[in-house]
Amino acid sequence: MMEQHEVSTISTVDVSQCDREPIQIPGSIQPHGVLLVLRGPELTIVQASQNTAVILGIPAESLVGQPLGILLKEQDLATLVTVPQEHIERNPLYLFTIELKGNEQRFDCIVHRQDGLLLFELEVIREGDYAVTSPKDIYSTVQAVFSRLQHSSTIVALSEQVAEQVRSITGFDRVMVYRFEPDGHGIVIAEARRADLPTFLNLHYPASDIPAQARRLYTLNWLRLIPDRSYTPVPLVPAINPVTGQTLDMSFSVLRSVSPIHIEYLKNMEVAASMSISIVKNNTLWGLIACHHETPHYISYDIRTACELIGRIMSLQVPPIEEREDAVYLTKLKNIQSQLLVILSEQGTSSFVDALVSKRQAVLDVVNATGSVIYLDGTCHVLGEAPPLNEIEQLVDWIEQQPEAEILFTNSLSQRYSPAASYMACASGMLALILSRARRQYWFWFRPEVVQTVQWAGEPAKSVVISEQSARLSPRTSFASWKQLVQGTALAWKQGEIEIALELRMALIHIFLRQAEELARLNLELQYSNAELDAFAYAASHDLKEPLRGIHNYAHFLLEDYGSQLDEEGVYKLRTLVSLSQRMEDLMNSLLYYSHVGRVDLSVRETDLSLVLQQALEFLHTRLQESNMQVRVPASLPKVVCDGARVCEIYINLISNAIKYSDKPDKWIEVGSVPASSPPDGQEERPPILYVRDNGIGISADHFDSIFRIFKRLHGREEFGGGSGVGLTIVKKIVERHNGVIWIESTEGQGTTFYWTLGPLKTVQN
């Protein structure tokens, strides 16, 4: 005898062989009935189970080749012949209770077609079995069960009723309702059992316990009975069907023999008899009603029929109850969503985040999350438990590399994005709304890792029996519960939660669009107002210059002609009048020029900024020499489409300011550009970033915005050479006329850098 041993690993064995076991062609039947395979309209017996001699009194060899008429009475044979073929094309059909010729034993007759053959199965009717003796009894039993099931409002309640009713009419020691989870493994969700038996409730069974081909058969044939697992299989005679030349396909047979692996499985569970009833939802196996008995236990066909009807009733009940449960949950989420949308619709863009933060719990509950992050333009707003901010930045970078989508969700983020393993305790599940990729606006929800203790009904991996010739899987030998730790996984996002999030995204986008339209309207009104203001400023400054110049001149004449006749105070007042009128004229000139910048058309063409800078430096040559200022140009400036004369004014103003506000003995100015990054495919090339940097007195961050206001000065009128306070305002105006932006970086006492861009403009050909 070859030596065998068990090992706890399956690494050397292909575990999928269980899925390839040909359980539909076992070549044998269980012994509590006989099988006859018939051909043609004459119903000739071409195969018979070998136990016909015991049950029918005629050896199988003697039956093969004979017409069925040697066994059936004429009226029963006529009934069989007249059964329409379509009625028995797919599923077993119970025909009648018969007595064979010369045989006082009564049989249940079940037939079905397969591969052009008629499979004729006879089950011996046993006195004293659990039996419903008439169709009326079957109807009454099912009617009572159906009445109870109608009042079940949840899947668990329905399952508990089914388990109780099936056990009541079958007498099995244990009846369980077993539901398949999305990953294929099953869980016992309801149970009715003998009081002295341990409970199996909430135990999980690995998907491999019911291989793929077994699940397929469960959807074809809704009920399967094994009255005695210790039976001896009864082979067919002959073994190969003479019509098809193959082993007989017994997918629909009620007597089909059981897989040896399944028999061993039942033995390990100490189950002597079993019956399973399918629960099918939308043509997919949803679960099973599993019945177990510690001793052999036969169930008559009429009782099995009642049980199958219960299974079909439950199959019809499952979809509406699940839909109702989902609808109740979805209604709860929609109520929360409505609260958020009411609040958001009443807020402006600036208070959008504040509104959400004020409703922190609603934001989390709307998709049943424990953490949320609103990421807008590089700023994170955190609610609840979420990953660190630096991790969010990297997560955003990763999402932007994913295919274009409105939403991205997973219940195991670390499997898709490995860095998430470091924070899976708070964010194993992620649902991300992509509000705007261009503006980098995202809304995240997170769920924590469900470090759930799963009670498995034994080791999930089957053990392997290895011999010198082969290695085969056998069911696990121990059914003691053990715990498996599920790590890095959160509760899966429900379809309703995903839909709620998508609706929330759509509503937010509508709110953003409405706010954008309002902003566009206000901008248009502002443009009109600015245009009118520019016109007014131009007219006012132009028209006021003449009388102001007259005041200045007459004050100067008075000082020259009558200064000797005035006392010291009078001379001081006249000199003050001259100074003030001169300052007023300077301000008028600045205002007039600012208005001119806003009104004059730009003359744009491709321009070499190196030449523009050279013109500006030539204009400032004397001042640069007097201040002993060093000008650095690290590299040639780029060519851009712009109005060269106006850009020259930018350089003149910024370099003049750098000269004016410098207090270092070693003074320098650096003028350069930062190359633009390559744009994504299909997008316009981005403009370069230009800059003027100095090592002067610097500017406090508190004044970064205010320095661009007209007539705004940060120092006294006479400090650092004075000035009108219009230079930076004009620079900003010119930049904006070029569709660009300007910003500042500065540290007090160390220097300042002005950055700006010149946006895309069309070249004007002269």
For each residue, the residues with C-beta under 8 A, 3 or more apart:
1:
2: 467 468 469
3: 467 468
4: 465 466 467
5: 466
6: 463 464 465 474 477
7: 463 464 466
8: 459 461 463
9: 12 464
10: 13 15 461 462 463 464 473
11:
12: 9 464 466 471
13: 10 17 464 466 471 472 473
14: 17
15: 10 18 208 461 462 473
16: 19 20
17: 13 14 20 21 472 473
18: 15 21 208 211 261 462 473
19: 16 211 212 213
20: 16 17 213
21: 17 18 211 213 259 261
22: 25 26 213
23: 26 213 214 217 259 262
24: 213 217 249 250 251 256
25: 22 246 247 248 249 250
26: 22 23 233 250 256 257 258 259
27: 235 236 239 247 248 257
28: 49 233 234 235 236 257
29: 33 34 35 49 233 234 236 250 253 255 256 257
30: 33 226 227 228 231 233 234 255 256 257 258
31: 51 231 232 233 234
32: 123 124 227 228 231 255 298
33: 29 30 55 107 121 122 123 124 254 255
34: 29 48 49 51 52 55 56 121 122 255
35: 29 47 48 49 119 120 121 236 253 255
36: 45 47 48 49 52 63 68 119 120 121 122
37: 45 46 47 48 117 118 119 120 236 241 248
38: 43 44 45 46 68 117 118 119 120
39: 42 43 44 46 116 117 118 243
40: 43 44
41: 81
42: 39 67
43: 38 39 40 67 68 69 77 80 81 118
44: 38 39 40 65 66 67 68
45: 36 37 38 48 63 64 65 66 67 68
46: 37 38 39 64 65 117 241 242 243
47: 35 36 37 64 236 237 238 241 242 248
48: 34 35 36 37 45 52 60 63 64 236 237
49: 28 29 34 35 36 52 60 234 235 236 237 255
50: 53 60 234 235 236 237
51: 31 34 54 55 60 234
52: 34 36 48 49 55 56 58 59 60 63
53: 50 56 57 58 59 60
54: 51
55: 33 34 51 52 105 122 124
56: 34 52 53 63 71 100 103 122
57: 53 102 103
58: 52 53 62 63 71
59: 52 53 62 63
60: 48 49 50 51 52 53 63 64 237
61: 64 237
62: 58 59 66
63: 36 45 48 52 56 58 59 60 66 70 71
64: 45 46 47 48 60 61 237 238
65: 44 45 46
66: 44 45 62 63 70
67: 42 43 44 45 70
68: 36 38 43 44 45 71 72 77 80 120
69: 43 72 74 77
70: 63 66 67 101
71: 56 58 63 68 100 101
72: 68 69 76 77 80 98 100 101
73: 76 77 98 99 100 101
74: 69 77 78
75: 78 79
76: 72 73 79 80 96 98 109
77: 43 68 69 72 73 74 80 81
78: 74 75 81 82
79: 75 76 82 83 95 96
80: 43 68 72 76 77 83 95 109 111 120
81: 41 43 77 78
82: 78 79
83: 79 80 87 88 93 95 111
84: 87
85: 88 89 113
86: 89
87: 83 84 93
88: 83 85 91 92 93 111 112 113 118
89: 85 86 112 113
90: 112 220 252
91: 88 112 220 221 252
92: 88 110 111 112 121 221 252 253 254
93: 83 87 88 110 111 112
94: 108 109 110 301 305
95: 79 80 83 109 110 111
96: 76 79 109
97: 106 107 108 109 125
98: 72 73 76 106 107 109 122
99: 73 103 104 105 106 107
100: 56 71 72 73 103 105 107 122
101: 70 71 72 73
102: 57
103: 56 57 99 100
104: 99
105: 55 99 100 124 125
106: 97 98 99 124 125
107: 33 97 98 99 100 122 123 124 125
108: 94 97 122 123 125 300 301 302
109: 76 80 94 95 96 97 98 120 121 122
110: 92 93 94 95 121 122 123 254 301
111: 80 83 88 92 93 95 118 119 120 121
112: 88 89 90 91 92 93 118 119 252 253
113: 85 88 89 116 117 118 119
114: 117 119 248 249 250 251 252
115: 243 244 249
116: 39 113 243
117: 37 38 39 46 113 114 241 243 244 248
118: 37 38 39 43 88 111 112 113
119: 35 36 37 38 111 112 113 114 248 250 252 253
120: 35 36 37 38 68 80 109 111
121: 33 34 35 36 92 109 110 111 253 254 255
122: 33 34 36 55 56 98 100 107 108 109 110
123: 32 33 107 108 110 254 255 301
124: 32 33 55 105 106 107
125: 97 105 106 107 108 300
126: 129 298 300
127:
128:
129: 126 298 299 300 303
130: 169 170 171 299 300 303
131: 300 302 303
132: 137 138 141 169 300 302 303 306
133: 137 302
134: 137 138
135: 138 139 302
136: 139 140
137: 132 133 134 140 141 302
138: 132 134 135 141 142 302 305 306 309
139: 135 136 142 143
140: 136 137 143 144
141: 132 137 138 144 145 169 306
142: 138 139 145 146 306 309 310 313
143: 139 140 146 147
144: 140 141 147 148
145: 141 142 148 149 161 165 306 310 313
146: 142 143 149 150 313
147: 143 144 150 151
148: 144 145 151 152 161 165
149: 145 146 152 158 161 162 165 310 313 314 317
150: 146 147
151: 147 148
152: 148 149 157 158 161 317 321
153: 157 321 324
154: 157 158 321 325
155: 158 159 179 189 318 321 322 325
156: 159 160 189 190
157: 152 153 154 160 161
158: 149 152 154 155 161 162 314 317 318 321
159: 155 156 162 163 177 179 189 190 314
160: 156 157 163 164 177 190 192
161: 145 148 149 152 157 158 164 165
162: 149 158 159 165 166 177 190 289 310 314
163: 159 160 166 167 175 176 177 190 191 192 289
164: 160 161 167 168 175 192
165: 145 148 149 161 162 168 169 310
166: 162 163 169 170 172 175 192 277 289 291 307 310
167: 163 164 170 171 172 174 175 192 193 291
168: 164 165 192
169: 130 132 141 165 166 303 306 307
170: 130 166 167 175 275 291 299 303 307
171: 130 167 297
172: 166 167 175 273 275 291 292 293 297
173: 193 194 197 292 293 294
174: 167 191 192 193 194 197 200 291 292 293
175: 163 164 166 167 170 172 191 192 193 289 290 291 292
176: 163 188 190 191 200 289 290 291 292
177: 159 160 162 163 188 189 190 191 279 287 288 289 290
178: 186 187 188 189 205 287 288 289 290
179: 155 159 186 187 189 286 287
180: 184 185 186 285 286 287
181: 184 185 186 187
182: 492
183: 207
184: 180 181 207
185: 180 181 204 205 206 207 460
186: 178 179 180 181 204 205 207 209 210 287 288
187: 178 179 181 202 203 204 205
188: 176 177 178 191 200 201 202 203 205
189: 155 156 159 177 178 179 201 202 287
190: 156 159 160 162 163 176 177 201
191: 163 174 175 176 177 188 199 200 201
192: 160 163 164 166 167 168 174 175
193: 167 173 174 175 197 199 200
194: 173 174 197
195:
196:
197: 173 174 193 194
198:
199: 191 193
200: 174 176 188 191 193 203 457
201: 188 189 190 191
202: 187 188 189 455
203: 187 188 200 455 456 457 481
204: 185 186 187 454 455 456 457
205: 178 185 186 187 188 209 210 456 457
206: 185 209 456 460 461
207: 183 184 185 186 210
208: 15 18 211 460 462
209: 186 205 206 265 475
210: 186 205 207 214 215 218 288
211: 18 19 21 208 214 215
212: 19 215 216
213: 19 20 21 22 23 24 216 217
214: 23 210 211 217 218 259 262
215: 210 211 212 218 219 285
216: 212 213 219 220
217: 23 24 213 214 220 221 224 251
218: 210 214 215 221 222 224 276 278 285 288
219: 215 216 278 280 283 284 285
220: 90 91 216 217 251 252
221: 91 92 217 218 224 251 252 254 278
222: 218 277 278 280 308 311 312
223: 254 275 276 277 278 304 307 308 311
224: 217 218 221 275 276
225: 254 274 275 298 299 304
226: 30 229 258 266 273 274 275
227: 30 32 231 273 296 297 298 299
228: 30 32 231 272 273 296 298
229: 226 258 263 266 267 271 272 273 274
230: 272 296
231: 30 31 32 227 228
232: 31
233: 26 28 29 30 31 257
234: 28 29 30 31 49 50 51 257
235: 27 28 49 50 239
236: 27 28 29 35 37 47 48 49 50 239 248
237: 47 48 49 50 60 61 64
238: 47 64 241 242
239: 27 235 236 247
240: 245 246 247
241: 37 46 47 117 238 244 245 246 247 248
242: 46 47 238 245
243: 39 46 115 116 117
244: 115 117 241 248
245: 240 241 242
246: 25 240 241 249
247: 25 27 239 240 241
248: 25 27 37 47 114 117 119 236 241 244
249: 24 25 114 115 246
250: 24 25 26 29 114 119 253 256 257
251: 24 114 217 220 221 256
252: 90 91 92 112 114 119 220 221
253: 29 35 92 112 119 121 250 256
254: 33 92 110 121 123 221 223 225
255: 29 30 32 33 34 35 49 121 123
256: 24 26 29 30 250 251 253
257: 26 27 28 29 30 233 234 250
258: 26 30 226 229 262 263
259: 21 23 26 214 262 263
260: 263 264
261: 18 21 264 265 472 473 474 475
262: 23 214 258 259 265 266 475
263: 229 258 259 260 266 267
264: 260 261 267 268 474 475
265: 209 261 262 268 269 475
266: 226 229 262 263 269 271 272 274
267: 229 263 264 270 271
268: 264 265 475 476 477 478 479
269: 265 266 292 479
270: 267 294
271: 229 266 267 274 292 293 294
272: 228 229 230 266 293 294 295 296 297
273: 172 226 227 228 229 292 293 295 296 297 298
274: 225 226 229 266 271 290 291 292 293
275: 170 172 223 224 225 226 290 291 299 304 307
276: 218 223 224 288 289 290 291
277: 166 222 223 288 289 291 307 308 310 311
278: 218 219 221 222 223 285 288 311 315
279: 177 285 286 287 288 289 311 314 315 318
280: 219 222 283 284 285 286 315
281: 284 286 315 318 319
282: 319
283: 219 280
284: 219 280 281
285: 180 215 218 219 278 279 280 288
286: 179 180 279 280 281 315 318
287: 177 178 179 180 186 189 279
288: 177 178 186 210 218 276 277 278 279 285
289: 162 163 166 175 176 177 178 276 277 279 307 310 311 314
290: 175 176 177 178 274 275 276
291: 166 167 170 172 174 175 176 274 275 276 277
292: 172 173 174 175 176 269 271 273 274
293: 172 173 174 271 272 273 274 296 297
294: 173 270 271 272
295: 272 273
296: 227 228 230 272 273 293
297: 171 172 227 272 273 293
298: 32 126 129 225 227 228 273
299: 129 130 170 225 227 275 303 304 307
300: 108 125 126 129 130 131 132 303 304
301: 94 108 110 123 304 305
302: 108 131 132 133 135 137 138 305 306
303: 129 130 131 132 169 170 299 300 306 307
304: 223 225 275 299 300 301 307 308
305: 94 138 301 302 308 309
306: 132 138 141 142 145 169 302 303 309 310
307: 166 169 170 223 275 277 289 299 303 304 310 311
308: 222 223 277 304 305 311 312
309: 138 142 305 306 312 313
310: 142 145 149 162 165 166 277 289 306 307 313 314
311: 222 223 277 278 279 289 307 308 314 315
312: 222 308 309 315 316
313: 142 145 146 149 309 310 316 317
314: 149 158 159 162 279 289 310 311 317 318
315: 278 279 280 281 286 311 312 318
316: 312 313 319
317: 149 152 158 313 314 320 321
318: 155 158 279 281 286 314 315 321 322
319: 281 282 316 322 323
320: 317 323 324
321: 152 153 154 155 158 317 318 324 325
322: 155 318 319 325 326
323: 319 320 326 327
324: 153 320 321 327 328
325: 154 155 321 322 328 329
326: 322 323 329 330 494 495 496
327: 323 324 330 331
328: 324 325 331 332
329: 325 326 332 333 494 496
330: 326 327 333 334 496 499 500
331: 327 328 334 335
332: 328 329 335 336
333: 329 330 336 337 365 366 367 368 496 497 500
334: 330 331 337 338 500
335: 331 332 338 339
336: 332 333 339 340 362 365 366
337: 333 334 340 341 366 500 503 504
338: 334 335 341 342
339: 335 336 342 343 359 362
340: 336 337 343 344 356 359 362 363 366 504
341: 337 338 344 345 504 507
342: 338 339 345 346
343: 339 340 346 347 355 356 358 359
344: 340 341 347 352 355 356 507 508 511
345: 341 342 511
346: 342 343 355
347: 343 344 351 352 354 355
348: 351 352 515
349: 352 512 515 519
350:
351: 347 348 354 355
352: 344 347 348 349 355 356
353: 356 357 374 376 381
354: 347 351 357 358
355: 343 344 346 347 351 352 358 359
356: 340 343 344 352 353 359 360 363 374 381 383
357: 353 354 360 381 383
358: 343 354 355
359: 339 340 343 355 356 362 363
360: 356 357 363 364 383 384
361: 364 365
362: 336 339 340 359 365 366
363: 340 356 359 360 366 372 383
364: 360 361 367 368 369 370 371 372 383 384 445
365: 333 336 361 362 368 369
366: 333 336 337 340 362 363 500 501 504
367: 333 364 431 445 493 497 500 501
368: 333 364 365 447 491 497
369: 364 365 372 384 429 431 445 446 447
370: 364 384 385 426 446 447 448
371: 364 382 383 384 385 386 426 427 445 446 447 448
372: 363 364 369 382 383 384 386 443 444 445 446
373: 380 381 382 383 386 387 392 442 443 444 446
374: 353 356 380 381 383 442 443 444
375: 378 379 380 381 392 396 440 441 442 443 444
376: 353 379 381 439 440 441
377: 439 440 441
378: 375 440
379: 375 376
380: 373 374 375 389 392
381: 353 356 357 373 374 375 376
382: 371 372 373 386 389
383: 356 357 360 363 364 371 372 373 374 386
384: 360 364 369 370 371 372 446
385: 370 371 426 427 446 448
386: 371 372 373 382 383 392 426 427 444 446
387: 373 391 392 395 420 423 426 427 446
388: 391 392 423
389: 380 382 392 393
390: 393 394
391: 387 388 394 395 419 420 422 423
392: 373 375 380 386 387 388 389 395 396 444
393: 389 390 396 397
394: 390 391 397 398 419
395: 387 391 392 398 399 417 420 430 444
396: 375 392 393 399 400 440 442
397: 393 394 400 401
398: 394 395 401 402 417 419
399: 395 396 402 408 432 434 442
400: 396 397 437 440
401: 397 398
402: 398 399 405 408
403:
404: 437
405: 402 408 434
406: 433 434 502 505
407: 431 432 433 434 498 501 502 505
408: 399 402 405 430 431 432 434
409: 429 430 431 432 493 498
410: 413 415 416 429 430
411: 428 429 447 489 490 491 492 493
412: 415 416 428 429 488 489 490
413: 410 416 417 420 424 427 428 429 430
414: 417 418 420 421 424 428 488
415: 410 412 488
416: 410 412 413 420
417: 395 398 413 414 420
418: 414 421
419: 391 394 398 422
420: 387 391 395 413 414 416 417 423 424 427 428 430
421: 414 418 424 488
422: 391 419
423: 387 388 391 420 426 427
424: 413 414 420 421 427 428 449 487 488
425: 428 448 449
426: 370 371 385 386 387 423 446 448 449
427: 371 385 386 387 413 420 423 424 430 446 447 448
428: 411 412 413 414 420 424 425 447 448 449 450 488 489 490
429: 369 409 410 411 412 413 446 447 448 489 490 491 492 493
430: 395 408 409 410 413 420 427 444 445 446 447
431: 367 369 407 408 409 444 445 446 493 497 498 501
432: 399 407 408 409 442 443 444 445
433: 406 407 442 443 444 501 502 504 505 508
434: 399 405 406 407 408 437 442 505
435: 439 441 442 443 505 508 509 512
436: 439 440 441
437: 400 404 434 440
438:
439: 376 377 435 436
440: 375 376 377 378 396 400 436 437
441: 375 376 377 435 436
442: 373 374 375 396 399 432 433 434 435
443: 372 373 374 375 432 433 435 505 508
444: 372 373 374 375 386 392 395 430 431 432 433
445: 364 367 369 371 372 430 431 432 501
446: 369 370 371 372 373 384 385 386 387 426 427 429 430 431
447: 368 369 370 371 411 427 428 429 430 450 490 491
448: 370 371 385 425 426 427 428 429 490
449: 424 425 426 428 487 488 489 490
450: 428 447 486 489 490 491
451: 485 486 487
452: 486
453: 483 484 485
454: 204 483 484 486
455: 202 203 204 481 483
456: 203 204 205 206 459 460 481 482 483 484
457: 200 203 204 205 479 481
458: 476 478 479 480 481 482
459: 8 456 462 463 476 478 482
460: 185 206 208 456 484
461: 8 10 15 206 476
462: 10 15 18 208 459 473 474 475 476
463: 6 7 8 10 459 473 474 475 476 477
464: 6 7 9 10 12 13 471 472 473 474
465: 4 6 471 472 473 474
466: 4 5 7 12 13 471
467: 2 3 4 470 471
468: 2 3
469: 2
470: 467
471: 12 13 464 465 466 467
472: 13 17 261 464 465
473: 10 13 15 17 18 261 462 463 464 465
474: 6 261 264 462 463 464 465 477
475: 209 261 262 264 265 268 462 463
476: 268 458 459 461 462 463 479
477: 6 268 463 474
478: 268 458 459
479: 268 269 457 458 476
480: 458
481: 203 455 456 457 458
482: 456 458 459
483: 453 454 455 456
484: 453 454 456 460
485: 451 453
486: 450 451 452 454 489
487: 424 449 451
488: 412 414 415 421 424 428 449
489: 411 412 428 429 449 450 486
490: 411 412 428 429 447 448 449 450
491: 368 411 429 447 450
492: 182 411 429
493: 367 409 411 429 431 497 498
494: 326 329 497 498
495: 326 498 499
496: 326 329 330 333 499 500
497: 333 367 368 431 493 494 500 501
498: 407 409 431 493 494 495 501 502
499: 330 495 496 502 503
500: 330 333 334 337 366 367 496 497 503 504
501: 366 367 407 431 433 445 497 498 504 505
502: 406 407 433 498 499 505 506
503: 337 499 500 506 507
504: 337 340 341 366 433 500 501 507 508
505: 406 407 433 434 435 443 501 502 508 509
506: 502 503 509 510
507: 341 344 503 504 510 511
508: 344 433 435 443 504 505 511 512
509: 435 505 506 512 513
510: 506 507 513 514
511: 344 345 507 508 514 515
512: 349 435 508 509 515 516
513: 509 510 516 517
514: 510 511 517 518
515: 348 349 511 512 518 519
516: 512 513 519 520
517: 513 514 520 521
518: 514 515 521 522
519: 349 515 516 522 523
520: 516 517 523 524
521: 517 518 524 525
522: 518 519 525 526
523: 519 520 526 527
524: 520 521 527 528
525: 521 522 528 529
526: 522 523 529 530
527: 523 524 530 531
528: 524 525 531 532
529: 525 526 532 533
530: 526 527 533 534 598
531: 527 528 534 535
532: 528 529 535 536
533: 529 530 536 537
534: 530 531 537 538 595 598 599
535: 531 532 538 539 595 599
536: 532 533 539 540
537: 533 534 540 541 591 592 594 595
538: 534 535 541 542 592 595 596 599
539: 535 536 542 543
540: 536 537 543 544 591
541: 537 538 544 545 588 589 591 592 595
542: 538 539 545 592
543: 539 540 546
544: 540 541 547 548 588
545: 541 542 548 549 585 588 589 592
546: 543 549 550
547: 544 550 551
548: 544 545 551 552 581 584 585 588
549: 545 546 552 553 585
550: 546 547 553 554
551: 547 548 554 555 577 581
552: 548 549 555 556 578 581 582 585
553: 549 550 556 557
554: 550 551 557 558
555: 551 552 558 559 574 577 578 581
556: 552 553 559 560 578
557: 553 554 560 561
558: 554 555 561 562 563 574
559: 555 556 562 563 571 574 575 578
560: 556 557 563
561: 557 558
562: 558 559 565 566
563: 558 559 560 566 571 574
564:
565: 562
566: 562 563 570 571 574
567: 570 571
568: 571 572
569: 572 573
570: 566 567 573 574
571: 559 563 566 567 568 574 575
572: 568 569 575 576
573: 569 570 576 577
574: 555 558 559 563 566 570 571 577 578
575: 559 571 572 578 579
576: 572 573 579 580
577: 551 555 573 574 580 581
578: 552 555 556 559 574 575 581 582
579: 575 576 582 583
580: 576 577 583 584
581: 548 551 552 555 577 578 584 585
582: 552 578 579 585 586
583: 579 580 586 587
584: 548 580 581 587 588
585: 545 548 549 552 581 582 588 589
586: 582 583 589 590 724
587: 583 584 590 591 711 724 726
588: 541 544 545 548 584 585 591 592
589: 541 545 585 586 592 593
590: 586 587 593 594 724 726
591: 537 540 541 587 588 594 595 710 726
592: 537 538 541 542 545 588 589 595 596
593: 589 590 596 597 726 730
594: 537 590 591 597 598 710 726 729 730 733
595: 534 535 537 538 541 591 592 598 599
596: 538 592 593 599 600
597: 593 594 600 646 730 733 734 737
598: 530 534 594 595 733 737
599: 534 535 538 595 596
600: 596 597
601:
602: 642 643 646 737 738 761
603: 643 645 764 766
604: 641 642 643 761 762 763 764
605: 641 644 763 764 765 766
606: 639 640 641 763
607: 611 612 639 640 641 642 643 644 647
608: 611 612 637 639
609: 612 613 637 638 639 640 642 647 673 690
610: 613 614 633 636 637
611: 607 608 614 615 644
612: 607 608 609 615 616 637 644 647 648 651
613: 609 610 616 617 633 637 651 671
614: 610 611 617 618
615: 611 612 618 619 648
616: 612 613 619 620 648 651 652 655
617: 613 614 620 621 624 631 651 655
618: 614 615 621
619: 615 616 648 652
620: 616 617 623 624 652 655 656 659
621: 617 618 624 625
622: 625 626
623: 620 626 627 629 656 659
624: 617 620 621 627 629 631 655 659
625: 621 622 628
626: 622 623
627: 623 624 659 662 667
628: 625 667
629: 623 624 658 659 662 667 668 669
630: 666 667 668 669
631: 617 624 655 668 669 670 671
632: 668 669 670 671
633: 610 613 636 637 670 671 672
634: 670 672
635: 672 673
636: 610 633
637: 608 609 610 612 613 633 671 672 673 690
638: 609 673 675 688
639: 606 607 608 609
640: 606 607 609 687 688 758
641: 604 605 606 607 758 760 761 762 763
642: 602 604 607 609 646 647 738 758 761
643: 602 603 604 607 646 647 737 738
644: 605 607 611 612 647 648
645: 603 648 649
646: 597 602 642 643 649 650 734 737 738
647: 607 609 612 642 643 644 650 651 734 738 758
648: 612 615 616 619 644 645 651 652
649: 645 646 652 653 730 731 734
650: 646 647 653 654 731 734 735 756
651: 612 613 616 617 647 648 654 655 671 692
652: 616 619 620 648 649 655 656
653: 649 650 656 657 727 728 730 731
654: 650 651 657 658 692 731 754
655: 616 617 620 624 631 651 652 658 659 669 671 692
656: 620 623 652 653 659 660 727
657: 653 654 660 661 727 728
658: 629 654 655 661 662 669 692 694 696 752
659: 620 623 624 627 629 655 656 662 667 669
660: 656 657 720 721 723
661: 657 658 694 696 697 720 752
662: 627 629 658 659 667 694 695 696 697
663: 696 697
664: 667 695 696
665:
666: 630 695
667: 627 628 629 630 659 662 664 694 695 696
668: 629 630 631 632 694 695
669: 629 630 631 632 655 658 659 692 693 694
670: 631 632 633 634 691 692 693 694
671: 613 631 632 633 637 651 655 691 692 693
672: 633 634 635 637 690 691 693
673: 609 635 637 638 688 689 690 691
674: 688 689 690 691 755
675: 638 688
676: 679 685 686 687 688 689
677: 686
678:
679: 676 683 684 685 686
680: 683
681:
682:
683: 679 680
684: 679 760
685: 676 679
686: 676 677 679
687: 640 676 740 757 758 759 760
688: 638 640 673 674 675 676 757
689: 673 674 676 755 756 757
690: 609 637 672 673 674 755 756 757 758
691: 670 671 672 673 674 753 754 755 756
692: 651 654 655 658 669 670 671 753 754
693: 669 670 671 672 751 752 753 754
694: 658 661 662 667 668 669 670 751 752 753
695: 662 664 666 667 668 750 751
696: 658 661 662 663 664 667 751 752
697: 661 662 663 748 749
698: 746 747 748 749 750 751 752
699: 703 704 707 714 744 746 748 752
700: 703 746 748
701: 704 746
702:
703: 699 700 706 707 714
704: 699 701 707 743 744 746
705: 708
706: 703 709 712
707: 699 703 704 712 714 728 744
708: 705 712 728 729 731 732 742
709: 706 712 729
710: 591 594 725 726 729
711: 587 724 725 726 729
712: 706 707 708 709 725 729
713: 716 717 723 725
714: 699 703 707
715: 719 720
716: 713 719
717: 713 722
718: 722
719: 715 716 722
720: 660 661 715 723
721: 660
722: 717 718 719
723: 660 713 720 727
724: 586 587 590 711 727
725: 710 711 712 713 729
726: 587 590 591 593 594 710 711 729 730
727: 653 656 657 723 724 730 731
728: 653 657 707 708 731 732
729: 594 708 709 710 711 712 725 726 732 733
730: 593 594 597 649 653 726 727 733 734
731: 649 650 653 654 708 727 728 734 735 742 754 756
732: 708 728 729 735 736 742
733: 594 597 598 729 730 736 737
734: 597 646 647 649 650 730 731 737 738
735: 650 731 732 738 740 741 742 756 757 758
736: 732 733 739 740 741
737: 597 598 602 643 646 733 734
738: 602 642 643 646 647 734 735 758 759 761
739: 736 758 759 760 761
740: 687 735 736 756 757 758 759
741: 735 736 756 757
742: 708 731 732 735 754 755 756 757
743: 704 754 755 756
744: 699 704 707 752 753 754 755
745: 752 753 755
746: 698 699 700 701 704 750 751 752 753
747: 698 750 751
748: 697 698 699 700
749: 697 698
750: 695 698 746 747
751: 693 694 695 696 698 746 747
752: 658 661 693 694 696 698 699 744 745 746
753: 691 692 693 694 744 745 746
754: 654 691 692 693 731 742 743 744
755: 674 689 690 691 742 743 744 745
756: 650 689 690 691 731 735 740 741 742 743
757: 687 688 689 690 735 740 741 742
758: 640 641 642 647 687 690 735 738 739 740 761
759: 687 738 739 740
760: 641 684 687 739
761: 602 604 641 642 738 739 758
762: 604 641
763: 604 605 606 641
764: 603 604 605
765: 605
766: 603 605
